[in-house]
C-alpha cells in the first residue's frame, strides 16, 4: 500500500512539474498563426522532458546535473521529429533541426508575431521549455518543492516580454503555475534528510523510522535556504503579477517594449518605387485594369508613407516576415466590419499588397507586415500575377466618435510631427489660418475642407509632392488655387497637419472598382488621402481631394462617367471622413479594465492562499527547533492538536495529554504507544512546572512530526490532498487555548 501511494505521489509531482514548466506555453503560442499546434508541441515537450529526466535521475542515482545533461540527446531527437512535421527553410529533418538550433532565436526576433509554426521558429521555445522542465524535475526529486516552480516562473516572465503586443493578460498561464504549485505541495515526494533545509520544503518521514529518534546533526549554514526563500517569495508572486498585471494595466500610457524593435528588421525591403508617384500618370489613363476583386464593396489600402524628407514621402522599412494570421494594431477602431475578399492581381506594380481595412489574415501569399502602418509587402517579390484571399476589419466611422478625441503624444509619435528644413515660409501661416482653433478633429476637418474647396482635381497634372510642388500649389485660405492630383493633395494635407501640430501620414489605396461582387479595379480608382493619429482610436483618415475637376481634361475612371463638379467615386468618402470625423471612434470606456481587475484580484487572492497557507505551516514546524525546551514542547503539542482537527479525528475537549496519546495510539497502530505516552508525560510536566531538558524537547518535536505524517497518511485521499490548504489550521494554531486539553 505504501509503495502504491508513493507511486501515485510521484506521478502527481511529475504532472505538477510539467504544468509549471508549460505555464509559459499560452503566452508563447500566441506568437504563431496557429496557437493550438504550437501549444500542443510545447506541452508535449514539457511532458517528455519530465519523463526523460525522471528516468535519468533514477538511473544515475540522484546525480541531478548529470540527469539534466543525459536528457539532451532525447531533446535533439525531438527537434528532428518536429523538423519532419513542420519543416523550415532548410530541407531535410536533420539539417533543418541543426539550422533551427543555430538560428531560431534570431529568426523569432526578426519575424512578426503570428509567425508560421515551423521548426526554425519553434526550436528556441522548445529548448527553453525542455530545460525548465528538466531543472524543475531535478529540484523536485531532491525535495526542493517551491524552488521547483522557479524555472517555469522565470520562463513565464520571458514569454511575457517576448510577445507584448500579441499576448493579452496571462490568466491561463498564471492558473497553470498555481495549479502546478498546488499539486506539487500536496503530493511532494519524500526528501532526503540532508536536503530538507534548502528552500521551503516540508520534511516527510518514513513510517518505518517512526520508532527511532533521528540523529542530531551539526548546524549547517543557512545561506542556501535564505537564497531559496527570497527567490520563491519574490519570483513566484512576481511572475504571476507580470502575466496577470498586463490586463489591469492595459490602459496605462507606459507600454511594454517589443524586443523585435530592438533587434530591427532582418533586412531592408526591396527597393520599391514610391507608390505616390504612380497617381499622376494613372489619373491621365484611368481605364487600365490593375486587379480583380471578389467580395463586398469597400476601399482597399495599398501602402502607407510616414517619413517626409522634404522632396518626397517615403514608406516605412520595418517590415517583418509574418504568417497567415496578422498582428492587430495597438489601437483598434471601436466599430469595424469583418470583410473577406479574393484578389487576383493583374498589372499592379511593386510588392505592396492591397487589403481591405485593417488586415487580419492573408492566405495564398507570403507577406511581411509593418506593425506601425499595418501595410503588407509580398515576401516573394512583385504581386503581379498572384492570387490570394485576405480578411480585414473595415472601420465604420461617425463624427461623434472623433468629436472630443485627443491626439497622441510622446516620443513614439514625434516622427509623425517632423518637418525637415526647407519648408516654404507661407506653410505655417496657411496651416494656422486653414486649421483655426478648436479640437484636433475640428482642425483636421478644416484642413481637408480647405483643400477640397480651394482647388480642383486635374488629371494628368505633373507629378511630385515635395516642398517645391507644394510651394507652387498652396495659396492662402480665401483665394482660389490651381489644379493637381491626389498625390499633391494628400501630401499637402499631411504637411499642413504637421505644421498645425497634428501627427499625420499619407496613405495610398484604391476605390471599390466597377461591378458588383466580382469587379475590376482600374488605374482611375487609385487615390491617396491623409491620416491623423488619435489616442485610443488609431489612424483617422481625412480625404482632401476636391470634387471639382478641371474642365480642360474631362475624366472617366473605372468605367463610370464623372461629370464636371460631380462626386469622385474613388477613395474614401471625403465628406464622411473630413466633416464627419473620418476614421474616428468613441474611445474606450474602461469597463473592460474594471472587468479584468475583477478577474485578477480573485486570481491573486487564490494564489496567495495556495502558496501562503502551506508556507505558514512550514514556518510553524521550523520554529519548533528554536527557543527554550518548555516552549518547544508546548508548540509541538499545539501542532499535534491542530493535526488531529485537520484529520477530522474526534477528540473530547476535556481529554488530557495522556488520554490524547492513547487515542492516537489506537488510531495509528504502527506507532509506538510508549513513545506517545512519554510525549503526553512531557506535556504534563511542562504544564505543571516539571523539569524538561533540550533532549526532551527534541524528542517531542521529532515524535510529533512523525505522528503528524502518519496521521495524514491514514486519512482518505481527498483529505490528504487538501491537508496543507485547510484554512482553519492557522487559526487553530494561533489560538491554542481553544484546542482540547
C-alpha positions, 0 to 999 in steps of 0.5 A: 500500500505504501509503495502504491501511494508513493507511486501515485505521489510521484506521478502527481509531482511529475504532472505538477512539474510539467504544468509549471514548466508549460505555464509559459506555453499560452503566452508563447503560442500566441506568437504563431498563426496557429496557437493550438499546434504550437501549444500542443508541441510545447506541452508535449515537450514539457511532458517528455522532458519530465519523463526523460529526466525522471528516468535519468535521475533514477538511473544515475542515482540522484546525480541531478546535473548529470540527469539534466545533461543525459536528457539532451540527446532525447531533446535533439531527437525531438527537434528532428521529429518536429523538423519532419512535421513542420519543416523550415527553410532548410530541407531535410529533418536533420539539417533543418533541426541543426539550422533551427538550433543555430538560428531560431532565436534570431529568426523569432526576433526578426519575424512578426508575431503570428509567425508560421509554426515551423521548426526554425521558429519553434526550436528556441521555445522548445529548448527553453521549455525542455530545460525548465522542465528538466531543472524543475524535475531535478529540484523536485526529486531532491525535495526542493518543492517551491524552488521547483516552480522557479524555472517555469516562473522565470520562463513565464516572465520571458514569454511575457516580454517576448510577445507584448503586443500579441499576448493579452493578460496571462490568466491561463498561464498564471492558473497553470503555475498555481495549479502546478504549485498546488499539486506539487505541495500536496503530493511532494515526494519524500526528501532526503534528510540532508536536503530538507533545509534548502528552500521551503520544503516540508520534511516527510518521514518514513513510517518505518523510522517512526520508532527511532529518534533521528540523529542530531546533526551539526548546524549547517549554514543557512545561506542556501535556504535564505537564497531559496526563500527570497527567490520563491517569495519574490519570483513566484508572486512576481511572475504571476503579477507580470502575466496577470498585471498586463490586463489591469494595466492595459490602459496605462500610457507606459507600454511594454517594449517589443524586443523585435524593435530592438533587434530591427528588421532582418533586412531592408525591403526591396527597393520599391518605387514610391507608390505616390508617384504612380497617381499622376500618370494613372489619373491621365489613363484611368481605364487600365485594369490593375486587379480583380476583386471578389467580395463586398464593396469597400476601399482597399489600402495599398501602402502607407508613407510616414517619413517626409524628407522634404522632396518626397514621402517615403514608406516605412522599412520595418517590415517583418516576415509574418504568417497567415494570421496578422498582428492587430494594431495597438489601437483598434477602431471601436466599430469595424466590419469583418470583410473577406475578399479574393484578389487576383492581381493583374498589372499592379506594380511593386510588392505592396499588397492591397487589403481591405481595412485593417488586415487580419489574415492573408492566405495564398501569399507570403507577406511581411507586415509593418506593425506601425502602418499595418501595410503588407509587402509580398515576401516573394517579390512583385504581386503581379500575377498572384492570387490570394484571399485576405480578411480585414476589419473595415472601420465604420466611422461617425463624427461623434466618435472623433468629436472630443478625441485627443491626439497622441503624444510622446516620443513614439509619435514625434516622427509623425510631427517632423518637418525637415528644413526647407519648408516654404515660409507661407506653410505655417501661416496657411496651416494656422489660418486653414486649421483655426482653433478648436479640437484636433478633429475640428482642425483636421476637418478644416484642413481637408475642407480647405483643400477640397474647396480651394482647388480642383482635381486635374488629371494628368497634372505633373507629378511630385509632392515635395516642398517645391510642388507644394510651394507652387500649389498652396495659396492662402485660405480665401483665394482660389488655387490651381489644379493637381492630383491626389498625390499633391493633395494628400501630401499637402494635407499631411504637411499642413497637419504637421505644421498645425501640430497634428501627427499625420501620414499619407496613405495610398489605396484604391476605390471599390472598382466597377461591378458588383461582387466580382469587379475590376479595379482600374488605374482611375480608382487609385487615390491617396488621402491623409491620416491623423493619429488619435489616442485610443482610436488609431489612424483617422483618415481625412480625404482632401481631394476636391470634387471639382475637376478641371474642365480642360481634361474631362475624366472617366475612371473605372468605367463610370462617367464623372461629370464636371463638379460631380462626386469622385467615386474613388477613395474614401468618402471625403465628406464622411471622413473630413466633416464627419470625423473620418476614421474616428471612434468613441474611445474606450470606456474602461469597463473592460479594465474594471472587468479584468481587475475583477478577474485578477484580484480573485486570481491573486487572492487564490494564489496567495492562499495556495502558496501562503497557507502551506508556507505558514505551516512550514514556518510553524514546524521550523520554529519548533527547533528554536527557543527554550525546551518548555516552549518547544514542547508546548508548540509541538503539542499545539501542532499535534492538536491542530493535526488531529482537527485537520484529520477530522479525528474526534477528540473530547475537549476535556481529554488530557495529554495522556488520554490524547496519546492513547487515542492516537495510539489506537488510531495509528497502530504502527506507532509506538504507544510508549513513545506517545505516552512519554510525549503526553508525560512531557506535556504534563510536566511542562504544564505543571512546572516539571523539569524538561531538558533540550533532549526532551524537547527534541524528542517531542518535536521529532515524535510529533512530526512523525505522528503528524505524517502518519496521521495524514497518511491514514486519512482518505485521499481527498483529505490528504490532498487538501491537508496543507490548504485547510484554512482553519489550521492557522487559526487553530494554531494561533489560538491554542487555548481553544484546542482540547486539553 
